[in-house]
Amino acid sequence: MINYLSVRNFRNLSDFKINIENKMLVLEGENGTGKTSLLEAIYLTATTKSHRTNHDKDLIKKDSEFTKVNLKTSSDEYQVVITDNSKRVFINKEEIKTLSNFIGNISVVLFAPEDLFLIKGSPSIRRNFMDLELVQFSKEYLSNLNNYRNILKQRNILLKKIKINDDYTFLNILGEQLYNYGSKIYESRREFIQELNIILEKESKNYSNFNLKIQYNPNIKLDSWLKTLKTKQKQDIIFGQTLSGIHKDDLNILFNNQSLKDFGSQGMIRLAAILIKVSLLKWLISKNKKEIVLLLDDVFSELDQNIQNIFIKSLPNDIQTIITTAIPLENDKDFQKIILNKGAINGQS
């Protein structure tokens, strides 16, 4: 459980501290008071990445030289320090030189408004969803993914330089290495979606007439992929990139066996995204992850009161949950509540 969080020069927050005394915490306040930034800081500490930007320097408050996040759990203290050109991480004040050894010590499941694009956005967003969750669970997956990306980058660079009549020996070696790591990623993704669907089916039954399922759509059949890499080099050379592989996989979210992105209402899409994240939380629990935190950013927008009540009742009591909201919740009497105001931006907590 997270007991303490402090941020300095993070987004619009100068210096803000929270002591967390309850597993259920509500951060309430108007837009622009830093609620989402606090969830982002927790997510950063768990994954070393932001869910809102690919550029670390965006996290640094304007006219500041650095940002620092300090987070304490029941057993350990974690710190992330970012400057314009560096990112350093610490556990119990000892610097961790390799980010992969830092990632996964805390597992977080985050729902944010951006997650609606999990259903209606580009395939890269859905691949990123699988990858981000699996790297928190498995360091082996993280290693396979990093190796795959590095080899893919090398192969694509070579494809831009090589000519159709050149020797393909090195290209084929890279293809074999790509297949070796890619096939492991494929199997991990397939198993992950299969297990997630079992939980998702149970969760969606809490809501009448809501049958939700995730369909894994790999880019190519595994048993023919290596052959494709070795026989379709000319096509890859013409386009200057590797055209087949797990880097082009996709997911399809189905509602009653039909694609949700094609006809789902905004409220239905939001509920589906939330249920996927709650199912993901319970999947992590089933894998015996010890430190799991559920982060819910503006989760109740566009959901009616009945669905809100069902959702809150479905949350596991033994998992720490942090919720942001711009309006008071009717059913938060058992929660710790922290009200943020514009003063937080100026360092008043």
VEXKOL-863812 format. One record per atom (N, C-alpha, C): x, y, z; residue in three letters. Coordinates in pm, whole numbers, padded with zeros to 5 digits, always signed. Layout:
N
XYZALA ...
***
This chain:
349
+00085-00120+00000MET +00000+00000+00000MET +00088+00124+00000MET +00049+00223-00080ILE +00118+00352-00080ILE +00074+00430+00043ILE +00170+00471+00124ASN +00141+00547+00246ASN +00169+00696+00231ASN +00257+00728+00135TYR +00302+00867+00125TYR +00342+00897-00019TYR +00305+01016-00064LEU +00345+01061-00197LEU +00380+01209-00189LEU +00496+01243-00247SER +00531+01384-00259SER +00582+01410-00400SER +00549+01526-00452VAL +00599+01567-00584VAL +00656+01708-00573VAL +00758+01730-00650ARG +00819+01864-00654ARG +00841+01903-00799ARG +00791+02020-00835ASN +00804+02073-00972ASN +00749+01975-01076ASN +00638+01911-01041PHE +00578+01811-01130PHE +00455+01872-01197PHE +00461+01886-01331ARG +00352+01950-01405ARG +00328+02089-01345ARG +00206+02111-01292ASN +00177+02244-01235ASN +00188+02246-01083ASN +00240+02138-01025LEU +00251+02129-00880LEU +00394+02164-00836LEU +00406+02266-00750SER +00538+02308-00705SER +00594+02214-00599SER +00517+02192-00494ASP +00564+02110-00382ASP +00440+02060-00309ASP +00409+01931-00328PHE +00283+01879-00274PHE +00306+01744-00209PHE +00244+01723-00091LYS +00263+01600-00015LYS +00128+01546+00028LYS +00118+01413+00027ILE -00003+01346+00074ILE +00035+01230+00166ILE -00026+01224+00283ASN -00020+01106+00368ASN -00147+01026+00344ASN -00133+00901+00305ILE -00248+00818+00269ILE -00273+00720+00382ILE -00394+00725+00438GLU -00427+00647+00557GLU -00532+00539+00532GLU -00589+00538+00412ASN -00698+00447+00380ASN -00672+00383+00245ASN -00714+00259+00227LYS -00695+00193+00099LYS -00783+00253-00011LYS -00888+00323+00029MET -00974+00391-00068MET -00958+00541-00050MET -00903+00607-00151LEU -00874+00750-00144LEU -00941+00823-00259LEU -01007+00934-00228VAL -01068+01019-00330VAL -00994+01152-00332VAL -00946+01190-00451LEU -00889+01323-00472LEU -00994+01406-00543LEU -01048+01503-00472GLU -01159+01583-00525GLU -01115+01726-00548GLU -01156+01784-00660GLY -01120+01922-00687GLY -01156+01963-00828GLY -01156+02093-00852GLU -01186+02144-00984GLU -01078+02104-01083GLU -01110+02117-01211ASN -01010+02092-01314ASN -00894+02190-01298ASN -00773+02139-01318GLY -00655+02225-01308GLY -00594+02232-01170GLY -00643+02150-01076THR -00587+02154-00941THR -00479+02048-00920THR -00453+01966-01020GLY -00342+01871-01011GLY -00380+01729-00977GLY -00509+01696-00980LYS -00553+01560-00945LYS -00491+01456-01040LYS -00504+01480-01168THR -00451+01386-01266THR -00299+01378-01258THR -00235+01489-01228SER -00088+01490-01218SER -00041+01399-01105SER -00117+01392-00996LEU -00078+01306-00884LEU -00087+01158-00925LEU -00192+01122-00998LEU -00201+00985-01049LEU -00089+00957-01147LEU -00057+01055-01230GLU +00051+01039-01326GLU +00184+01016-01255GLU +00204+01083-01143ALA +00329+01067-01066ALA +00339+00925-01011ALA +00228+00869-00964ILE +00228+00731-00915ILE +00256+00635-01029ILE +00191+00658-01143TYR +00212+00573-01261TYR +00358+00578-01307TYR +00416+00697-01305LEU +00556+00714-01341LEU +00646+00632-01249LEU +00617+00632-01119THR +00700+00560-01024THR +00691+00409-01045THR +00579+00361-01093ALA +00562+00218-01117ALA +00624+00174-01249ALA +00615+00258-01352THR +00652+00215-01487THR +00771+00292-01546THR +00811+00399-01483THR +00913+00495-01529THR +00867+00574-01651THR +00738+00565-01684LYS +00683+00636-01799LYS +00557+00711-01758LYS +00525+00815-01834SER +00399+00884-01820SER +00297+00822-01914SER +00170+00825-01875HIS +00064+00778-01966HIS +00012+00891-02054HIS +00067+01013-02034ARG +00014+01129-02107ARG +00113+01189-02207ARG +00241+01154-02194THR +00341+01211-02285THR +00456+01112-02303THR +00520+01119-02417ASN +00639+01039-02443ASN +00767+01114-02410ASN +00754+01239-02368HIS +00870+01324-02342HIS +00878+01357-02193HIS +00979+01304-02128ASP +00993+01323-01983ASP +01000+01470-01943ASP +01061+01551-02028LYS +01077+01692-01991LYS +00943+01765-01980LYS +00836+01708-02039ASP +00703+01768-02026ASP +00654+01763-01881ASP +00711+01674-01802LEU +00669+01659-01663LEU +00727+01765-01571LEU +00832+01833-01618ILE +00901+01932-01536ILE +00825+02065-01541ILE +00795+02117-01423LYS +00723+02245-01414LYS +00799+02355-01487LYS +00726+02439-01553LYS +00787+02548-01629LYS +00882+02630-01542LYS +00998+02661-01599ASP +01102+02740-01534ASP +01171+02666-01418ASP +01155+02533-01414SER +01224+02451-01314SER +01330+02366-01382SER +01432+02328-01308GLU +01542+02250-01365GLU +01520+02100-01353GLU +01428+02057-01267PHE +01407+01914-01246PHE +01268+01892-01188PHE +01226+01765-01187THR +01109+01724-01111THR +01146+01601-01031THR +01083+01585-00915LYS +01114+01471-00829LYS +00984+01416-00772LYS +00972+01283-00778VAL +00858+01213-00717VAL +00913+01119-00611VAL +00855+01125-00493ASN +00894+01037-00384ASN +00770+00961-00337ASN +00781+00830-00331LEU +00666+00747-00296LEU +00710+00641-00195LEU +00632+00626-00089LYS +00663+00527+00014LYS +00549+00427+00024LYS +00584+00299+00025THR +00487+00192+00049THR +00509+00139+00191THR +00439+00034+00224SER +00453-00025+00357SER +00594-00079+00380SER +00665-00109+00271SER +00795-00174+00287SER +00913-00100+00226SER +00889-00013+00126ASP +01000+00048+00054ASP +00971+00193+00019ASP +01079+00262-00019GLU +01069+00400-00065GLU +01124+00409-00208GLU +01050+00475-00296TYR +01088+00486-00436TYR +01099+00634-00473TYR +01195+00662-00560GLN +01214+00801-00602GLN +01251+00805-00751GLN +01192+00901-00820VAL +01224+00926-00960VAL +01263+01073-00973VAL +01379+01099-01033VAL +01426+01236-01053VAL +01453+01255-01202VAL +01389+01358-01260ILE +01402+01383-01404ILE +01454+01525-01426ILE +01554+01537-01510THR +01602+01666-01557THR +01580+01672-01708THR +01626+01778-01772ASP +01609+01791-01916ASP +01675+01679-01993ASP +01781+01621-01939ASN +01856+01521-02015ASN +01884+01392-01938ASN +01814+01369-01827SER +01840+01245-01753SER +01717+01202-01674SER +01714+01073-01642LYS +01613+01018-01553LYS +01683+00919-01460LYS +01674+00943-01330ARG +01739+00858-01231ARG +01633+00802-01137ARG +01651+00675-01099VAL +01553+00610-01012VAL +01625+00550-00891VAL +01555+00546-00777PHE +01614+00500-00652PHE +01514+00412-00577PHE +01565+00311-00511ILE +01487+00231-00416ILE +01559+00236-00283ILE +01488+00284-00182ASN +01547+00299-00048ASN +01678+00377-00053ASN +01674+00486-00133LYS +01785+00581-00148LYS +01906+00525-00224LYS +01897+00404-00274GLU +02004+00346-00355GLU +01967+00356-00503GLU +02056+00416-00582GLU +02025+00434-00723GLU +02023+00300-00797GLU +01921+00282-00879ILE +01907+00163-00963ILE +01950+00201-01104ILE +02059+00144-01149LYS +02118+00186-01276LYS +02039+00136-01398LYS +01971+00023-01383THR +01896-00035-01495THR +01747-00020-01469THR +01677+00049-01558LEU +01535+00076-01535LEU +01453-00052-01524LEU +01494-00157-01596SER +01417-00282-01591SER +01418-00343-01451SER +01518-00310-01369ASN +01523-00360-01232ASN +01436-00276-01138ASN +01390-00162-01187PHE +01303-00074-01110PHE +01156-00100-01142PHE +01129-00126-01270ILE +00992-00147-01316ILE +00935-00274-01255ILE +00809-00266-01211GLY +00740-00385-01165GLY +00743-00406-01015GLY +00822-00328-00943ASN +00820-00341-00797ASN +00686-00297-00740ASN +00626-00199-00804ILE +00488-00161-00775ILE +00408-00186-00903ILE +00296-00252-00891SER +00210-00273-01008SER +00091-00178-00999SER +00066-00106-01107VAL -00049-00016-01110VAL -00139-00053-01228VAL -00268-00032-01207VAL -00364-00039-01315VAL -00431+00097-01320VAL -00423+00163-01433LEU -00472+00300-01447LEU -00587+00306-01547LEU -00697+00368-01505PHE -00797+00411-01602PHE -00790+00562-01613PHE -00776+00611-01735ALA -00775+00755-01762ALA -00863+00780-01884ALA -00913+00902-01902PRO -00997+00929-02019PRO -00932+00889-02150PRO -00798+00892-02156GLU -00728+00852-02278GLU -00750+00704-02312GLU -00795+00625-02213ASP -00815+00482-02236ASP -00934+00452-02326ASP -01016+00551-02353LEU -01124+00530-02450LEU -01064+00498-02587LEU -00943+00544-02612PHE -00877+00515-02740PHE -00831+00370-02747PHE -00833+00300-02633LEU -00807+00157-02635LEU -00907+00086-02726LEU -01027+00142-02733ILE -01132+00082-02815ILE -01141+00147-02952ILE -01132+00277-02959LYS -01158+00344-03086LYS -01033+00407-03148LYS -00916+00385-03087GLY -00794+00444-03138GLY -00718+00353-03232GLY -00591+00381-03252SER -00508+00309-03348SER -00459+00177-03289SER -00417+00081-03374PRO -00364-00047-03325PRO -00245-00031-03231PRO -00162+00071-03252SER -00045+00090-03166SER -00085+00113-03021SER -00200+00177-02998ILE -00247+00200-02861ILE -00282+00067-02795ILE -00344-00022-02870ARG -00383-00152-02813ARG -00260-00242-02791ARG -00163-00234-02880ARG -00038-00309-02856ARG +00031-00255-02732ARG +00030-00124-02718ASN +00094-00062-02602ASN +00026-00106-02473ASN -00106-00122-02479PHE -00181-00171-02363PHE -00130-00309-02321PHE -00117-00400-02415MET -00067-00534-02382MET +00075-00527-02326MET +00159-00451-02393ASP +00300-00446-02353ASP +00319-00384-02215ASP +00250-00273-02188LEU +00267-00205-02060LEU +00224-00294-01944LEU +00115-00369-01963GLU +00068-00453-01854GLU +00157-00575-01837GLU +00203-00634-01946LEU +00285-00754-01936LEU +00425-00726-01882LEU +00480-00607-01910VAL +00614-00578-01857VAL +00610-00557-01706VAL +00495-00512-01653GLN +00483-00500-01508GLN +00479-00637-01442GLN +00424-00733-01514PHE +00410-00868-01459PHE +00535-00954-01478PHE +00601-00937-01593SER +00709-01029-01628SER +00832-00955-01678SER +00943-00971-01606LYS +01069-00913-01652LYS +01120-00986-01775LYS +01083-01112-01791GLU +01120-01187-01912GLU +01053-01126-02035GLU +00926-01087-02019TYR +00856-01023-02130TYR +00923-00890-02165TYR +00961-00814-02063LEU +01029-00687-02086LEU +01159-00709-02162LEU +01235-00811-02125SER +01361-00842-02194SER +01335-00883-02339SER +01236-00969-02361ASN +01203-01011-02497ASN +01157-00893-02583ASN +01079-00805-02523LEU +01027-00690-02597LEU +01140-00594-02634LEU +01230-00567-02540ASN +01343-00478-02568ASN +01433-00537-02677ASN +01460-00667-02668ASN +01542-00732-02770ASN +01475-00728-02907ASN +01345-00754-02908TYR +01271-00751-03034TYR +01277-00613-03099TYR +01254-00511-03019ARG +01255-00375-03073ARG +01392-00335-03126ARG +01497-00376-03055ASN +01633-00344-03101ASN +01665-00414-03233ASN +01627-00541-03244ILE +01653-00615-03368ILE +01568-00560-03482ILE +01444-00527-03453LEU +01356-00470-03556LEU +01416-00339-03608LEU +01468-00258-03518LYS +01531-00131-03559LYS +01651-00158-03650LYS +01735-00255-03612GLN +01852-00290-03696GLN +01808-00340-03833GLN +01707-00425-03834ARG +01662-00481-03962ARG +01603-00373-04052ARG +01527-00281-03994ASN +01468-00174-04075ASN +01575-00079-04130ASN +01680-00055-04051ILE +01791+00027-04100ILE +01859-00042-04218ILE +01881-00173-04203LEU +01944-00250-04311LEU +01856-00252-04436LEU +01726-00263-04419LEU +01633-00267-04533LEU +01638-00139-04615LEU +01670-00029-04550LYS +01679+00100-04621LYS +01812+00113-04697LYS +01911+00032-04658LYS +02043+00041-04723LYS +02065-00067-04828LYS +02012-00185-04804ILE +02041-00300-04890ILE +01968-00288-05023ILE +02025-00348-05126LYS +01963-00350-05260LYS +01909-00490-05288LYS +01813-00498-05378ILE +01743-00624-05405ILE +01840-00734-05448ILE +01945-00701-05517ASN +02039-00804-05567ASN +02155-00831-05471ASN +02154-00768-05353ASP +02261-00790-05256ASP +02245-00925-05186ASP +02347-00960-05109ASP +02344-01084-05028ASP +02250-01062-04907ASP +02162-01160-04880TYR +02063-01146-04774TYR +02104-01219-04645TYR +02230-01260-04635THR +02270-01343-04520THR +02243-01273-04387THR +02290-01150-04371PHE +02271-01079-04245PHE +02123-01046-04223PHE +02052-01016-04331LEU +01909-00988-04322LEU +01836-01111-04267LEU +01874-01230-04313ASN +01811-01353-04266ASN +01846-01384-04121ASN +01969-01351-04081ILE +02008-01370-03941ILE +01921-01283-03850ILE +01904-01158-03890LEU +01819-01068-03812LEU +01674-01118-03810LEU +01628-01173-03922GLY +01494-01228-03929GLY +01474-01344-03833GLY +01574-01431-03823GLU +01567-01544-03730GLU +01564-01495-03584GLU +01646-01393-03555GLN +01647-01338-03420GLN +01512-01271-03388GLN +01458-01203-03487LEU +01329-01137-03471LEU +01221-01240-03439LEU +01224-01348-03513TYR +01126-01455-03492TYR +01144-01517-03354TYR +01265-01537-03312ASN +01293-01601-03184ASN +01229-01524-03068ASN +01252-01393-03065TYR +01193-01312-02958TYR +01045-01285-02983TYR +01008-01263-03109GLY +00870-01232-03142GLY +00774-01345-03111GLY +00817-01469-03133SER +00730-01584-03106SER +00700-01595-02957SER +00798-01559-02872LYS +00775-01562-02727LYS +00677-01451-02686LYS +00689-01335-02749ILE +00598-01224-02721ILE +00456-01262-02765ILE +00447-01324-02883TYR +00318-01369-02936TYR +00249-01461-02836TYR +00320-01560-02786GLU +00260-01657-02694GLU +00219-01589-02564GLU +00299-01496-02516SER +00264-01423-02393SER +00139-01340-02412SER +00129-01272-02526ARG +00010-01191-02554ARG -00114-01279-02566ARG -00101-01390-02639ARG -00214-01478-02660ARG -00266-01533-02527ARG -00175-01578-02443GLU -00215-01632-02313GLU -00275-01524-02224GLU -00217-01404-02228PHE -00267-01291-02149PHE -00412-01258-02186PHE -00441-01244-02314ILE -00576-01210-02358ILE -00673-01323-02325ILE -00629-01446-02340GLN -00714-01561-02308GLN -00753-01559-02160GLN -00657-01535-02072GLU -00684-01532-01928GLU -00766-01409-01890GLU -00737-01296-01954LEU -00811-01173-01925LEU -00958-01187-01963LEU -00986-01257-02073ASN -01124-01274-02117ASN -01208-01354-02019ASN -01148-01449-01952ILE -01222-01528-01852ILE -01272-01438-01740ILE -01186-01347-01696ILE -01224-01253-01590ILE -01322-01149-01643ILE -01298-01100-01764LEU -01382-00997-01824LEU -01526-01046-01841LEU -01541-01171-01877GLU -01675-01227-01894GLU -01753-01223-01762GLU -01684-01256-01652LYS -01750-01252-01522LYS -01784-01109-01480LYS -01691-01016-01506GLU -01714-00877-01467GLU -01830-00815-01544GLU -01837-00843-01673SER -01941-00780-01756SER -02080-00834-01723SER -02087-00953-01661LYS -02218-01008-01623LYS -02283-00930-01510LYS -02205-00846-01440ASN -02263-00761-01336ASN -02352-00653-01394ASN -02340-00632-01524TYR -02416-00527-01592TYR -02508-00596-01693TYR -02635-00572-01685SER -02732-00643-01768SER -02704-00622-01916SER -02717-00730-01993ASN -02702-00727-02139ASN -02566-00675-02185ASN -02463-00704-02106PHE -02330-00654-02142PHE -02235-00771-02152PHE -02213-00818-02274ASN -02123-00931-02298ASN -01999-00879-02370ASN -01890-00870-02296LEU -01769-00805-02346LEU -01658-00908-02365LEU -01583-00893-02474LYS -01474-00986-02504LYS -01365-00914-02582LYS -01239-00954-02559ILE -01126-00900-02633ILE -01078-01006-02732ILE -01066-00968-02855GLN -01020-01059-02960GLN -00877-01022-02998GLN -00787-01119-02986TYR -00646-01098-03024TYR -00632-01125-03174TYR -00584-01025-03247ASN -00568-01036-03392ASN -00420-01024-03428ASN -00346-01137-03422PRO -00204-01130-03460PRO -00189-01096-03607PRO -00080-01028-03638ASN -00055-00983-03776ASN -00032-01100-03871ASN +00025-01209-03820ILE +00060-01322-03905ILE +00059-01450-03823ILE +00031-01562-03888LYS +00034-01691-03820LYS +00178-01725-03783LYS +00194-01772-03661LEU +00329-01797-03611LEU +00402-01902-03693LEU +00330-02005-03739ASP +00396-02114-03810ASP +00442-02077-03951ASP +00397-01961-04000SER +00439-01918-04135SER +00523-01791-04133SER +00541-01733-04015TRP +00609-01603-04007TRP +00756-01611-04045TRP +00829-01711-03992LEU +00971-01722-04023LEU +00992-01743-04173LEU +00907-01822-04234LYS +00917-01843-04378LYS +00895-01712-04453LYS +00799-01632-04407THR +00772-01502-04469THR +00893-01411-04459THR +00957-01410-04342LEU +01075-01325-04322LEU +01189-01364-04417LEU +01195-01493-04453LYS +01305-01542-04537LYS +01272-01544-04686LYS +01146-01526-04722THR +01109-01535-04864THR +01049-01405-04918THR +01017-01310-04830LYS +00956-01184-04874LYS +01050-01065-04853LYS +01181-01090-04859GLN +01276-00981-04834GLN +01263-00869-04936GLN +01237-00905-05062LYS +01230-00802-05166LYS +01119-00702-05138LYS +01006-00753-05089GLN +00894-00664-05056GLN +00933-00571-04941GLN +01001-00627-04840ASP +01046-00545-04727ASP +01146-00439-04773ASP +01236-00477-04866ILE +01336-00383-04917ILE +01269-00269-04992ILE +01170-00301-05073ILE +01098-00198-05150ILE +01034-00095-05057ILE +00973-00143-04947PHE +00905-00052-04854PHE +00998+00002-04745PHE +01118-00055-04735GLY +01215-00007-04637GLY +01177-00035-04494GLY +01099-00140-04471GLN +01059-00174-04334GLN +01012-00319-04329GLN +01011-00376-04209THR +00963-00512-04188THR +00812-00510-04184THR +00750-00572-04284LEU +00606-00560-04302LEU +00524-00660-04222LEU +00588-00764-04170SER +00513-00865-04095SER +00576-00889-03960SER +00492-00914-03860GLY +00544-00943-03728GLY +00454-00896-03616GLY +00493-00926-03494ILE +00410-00893-03378ILE +00403-00743-03352ILE +00491-00666-03418HIS +00485-00520-03405HIS +00367-00460-03482HIS +00288-00546-03549LYS +00169-00500-03619LYS +00042-00571-03570LYS +00052-00637-03453ASP -00065-00704-03395ASP -00172-00601-03356ASP -00294-00650-03335ASP -00404-00562-03294ASP -00500-00639-03205ASP -00588-00565-03140LEU -00698-00620-03062LEU -00828-00565-03115LEU -00935-00640-03096ASN -01068-00591-03128ASN -01156-00613-03006ASN -01223-00508-02958ILE -01310-00519-02841ILE -01451-00546-02892ILE -01506-00659-02849LEU -01637-00703-02899LEU -01744-00687-02791LEU -01859-00632-02832PHE -01977-00625-02747PHE -02086-00709-02813PHE -02127-00815-02742ASN -02223-00910-02801ASN -02176-00955-02939ASN -02044-00986-02946ASN -01980-01041-03067ASN -01975-00944-03185ASN -01995-00816-03160GLN -01980-00714-03263GLN -01877-00611-03218GLN -01807-00552-03315SER -01701-00458-03284SER -01757-00334-03215SER -01711-00308-03093LEU -01764-00197-03014LEU -01729-00061-03075LEU -01612-00052-03138LYS -01569+00077-03191LYS -01658+00124-03306LYS -01730+00031-03369ASP -01809+00066-03486ASP -01947+00122-03452ASP -02001+00087-03332PHE -02137+00131-03304PHE -02160+00170-03159PHE -02063+00149-03071GLY -02085+00173-02928GLY -02103+00320-02895GLY -02193+00349-02801SER -02211+00486-02752SER -02092+00525-02667SER -02078+00654-02639GLN -01967+00702-02558GLN -01971+00639-02419GLN -02091+00631-02360GLY -02104+00572-02228GLY -02069+00424-02228GLY -02110+00352-02333MET -02080+00210-02344MET -01930+00187-02361MET -01868+00271-02443ILE -01723+00260-02465ILE -01647+00287-02335ILE -01693+00387-02260ARG -01628+00419-02133ARG -01641+00302-02035ARG -01761+00246-02024LEU -01782+00135-01932LEU -01697+00015-01974LEU -01687-00011-02103ALA -01607-00123-02152ALA -01460-00103-02114ALA -01408+00018-02133ALA -01268+00047-02099ALA -01245+00028-01949ALA -01340+00072-01868ILE -01329+00057-01723ILE -01328-00091-01684ILE -01418-00169-01743LEU -01428-00311-01711LEU -01301-00386-01752LEU -01241-00346-01863ILE -01114-00407-01904ILE -01007-00380-01800ILE -01003-00257-01748LYS -00902-00224-01649LYS -00927-00295-01515LYS -01053-00308-01475VAL -01083-00381-01351VAL -01048-00529-01368VAL -01075-00585-01485SER -01039-00724-01513SER -00888-00741-01512SER -00818-00641-01564LEU -00672-00644-01561LEU -00621-00645-01417LEU -00683-00565-01332LEU -00647-00563-01191LEU -00661-00703-01131LEU -00773-00769-01157LYS -00797-00900-01098LYS -00707-01006-01161LYS -00666-00985-01285TRP -00569-01074-01347TRP -00434-01065-01273TRP -00393-00942-01243LEU -00268-00923-01169LEU -00276-00986-01030LEU -00392-00973-00966ILE -00410-01035-00835ILE -00393-01186-00846ILE -00448-01244-00953SER -00438-01389-00972SER -00294-01434-00993SER -00209-01340-01036LYS -00067-01372-01056LYS +00017-01344-00932LYS -00053-01317-00821ASN +00013-01298-00691ASN +00104-01177-00687ASN +00065-01071-00760LYS +00140-00947-00747LYS +00106-00883-00613LYS +00208-00849-00533LYS +00185-00805-00396LYS +00141-00659-00389LYS +00211-00572-00458GLU +00180-00429-00450GLU +00103-00388-00575GLU -00027-00377-00564ILE -00110-00335-00678ILE -00192-00216-00635ILE -00194-00113-00719VAL -00271+00007-00692VAL -00360+00035-00813VAL -00488+00057-00787LEU -00583+00091-00893LEU -00600+00243-00896LEU -00571+00303-01010LEU -00581+00448-01027LEU -00696+00477-01122LEU -00793+00555-01077LEU -00913+00583-01156LEU -00926+00734-01173LEU -00898+00781-01293ASP -00900+00925-01322ASP -01031+00961-01391ASP -01114+01039-01323ASP -01241+01085-01380ASP -01323+00965-01429ASP -01328+00862-01347VAL -01387+00736-01392VAL -01539+00743-01407VAL -01606+00831-01331PHE -01752+00828-01327PHE -01820+00921-01426PHE -01743+00994-01501SER -01802+01081-01603SER -01879+00997-01704SER -02000+01040-01736GLU -02087+00975-01836GLU -02143+00840-01792GLU -02125+00804-01663LEU -02187+00683-01610LEU -02301+00722-01516LEU -02419+00657-01531ASP -02530+00693-01443ASP -02505+00640-01302ASP -02587+00687-01207GLN -02563+00657-01067GLN -02570+00508-01038GLN -02661+00437-01102ASN -02676+00293-01079ASN -02548+00218-01118ASN -02492+00253-01234ILE -02369+00188-01280ILE -02253+00226-01189ILE -02250+00351-01143GLN -02146+00391-01048GLN -02149+00304-00923GLN -02269+00280-00871ASN -02284+00201-00749ASN -02240+00057-00771ASN -02279-00001-00885ILE -02239-00139-00917ILE -02087-00147-00927ILE -02030-00046-00991PHE -01885-00046-01012PHE -01810-00038-00880PHE -01850+00054-00792ILE -01780+00070-00664ILE -01792-00058-00581ILE -01908-00122-00583LYS -01927-00246-00507LYS -01839-00358-00562LYS -01803-00351-00692SER -01724-00458-00753SER -01575-00444-00725SER -01534-00330-00668LEU -01391-00309-00642LEU -01344-00399-00528LEU -01228-00463-00543PRO -01175-00547-00435PRO -01143-00463-00312PRO -01188-00509-00195ASN -01168-00433-00072ASN -01022-00427-00028ASN -00944-00528-00069ASP -00806-00538-00021ASP -00705-00474-00116ASP -00752-00407-00221ILE -00664-00341-00317ILE -00675-00190-00300ILE -00562-00123-00292GLN -00563+00022-00279GLN -00618+00085-00406GLN -00713+00177-00387THR -00778+00243-00500THR -00775+00394-00478THR -00729+00466-00580ILE -00723+00612-00573ILE -00806+00668-00687ILE -00905+00750-00653ILE -01002+00801-00750ILE -00993+00952-00755ILE -00997+01009-00876THR -01009+01155-00889THR -01150+01188-00938THR -01200+01300-00891THR -01333+01345-00933THR -01343+01496-00919THR -01419+01557-01008ALA -01441+01701-01001ALA -01564+01735-00919ALA -01648+01634-00895ILE -01772+01657-00819ILE -01777+01556-00704ILE -01841+01591-00593PRO -01849+01498-00479PRO -01919+01369-00518PRO -01868+01257-00469LEU -01932+01127-00492LEU -02038+01102-00385LEU -02148+01040-00423GLU -02255+01012-00329GLU -02222+00894-00238GLU -02130+00809-00282ASN -02106+00686-00207ASN -01959+00674-00166ASN -01904+00780-00111ASP -01762+00779-00073ASP -01742+00791+00078ASP -01844+00756+00155LYS -01837+00778+00300LYS -01728+00695+00368LYS -01692+00583+00307ASP -01588+00499+00366ASP -01449+00530+00311ASP -01439+00635+00229PHE -01312+00670+00165PHE -01243+00781+00244PHE -01110+00783+00235GLN -01036+00902+00275GLN -01051+01003+00162GLN -01080+01127+00198LYS -01100+01229+00095LYS -01000+01342+00114LYS -00937+01382+00004ILE -00849+01499+00003ILE -00902+01595-00101ILE -00933+01715-00059ILE -00986+01816-00151ILE -00872+01906-00197ILE -00849+01909-00328LEU -00745+01995-00384LEU -00807+02125-00432LEU -00729+02232-00420ASN -00772+02360-00473ASN -00656+02425-00546ASN -00679+02542-00599LYS -00576+02609-00679LYS -00449+02636-00599LYS -00460+02635-00466GLY -00343+02657-00384GLY -00237+02550-00400GLY -00282+02429-00440ALA -00187+02320-00459ALA -00083+02354-00565ALA -00124+02432-00664ILE -00034+02469-00771ILE +00081+02554-00717ILE +00054+02626-00610ASN +00155+02714-00553ASN +00226+02651-00434ASN +00209+02520-00418GLY +00282+02451-00313GLY +00212+02442-00181GLY +00083+02475-00175GLN +00009+02466-00049GLN -00069+02335-00049GLN -00034+02244+00042SER -00106+02115+00049SER -00191+02108+00175SER 
***
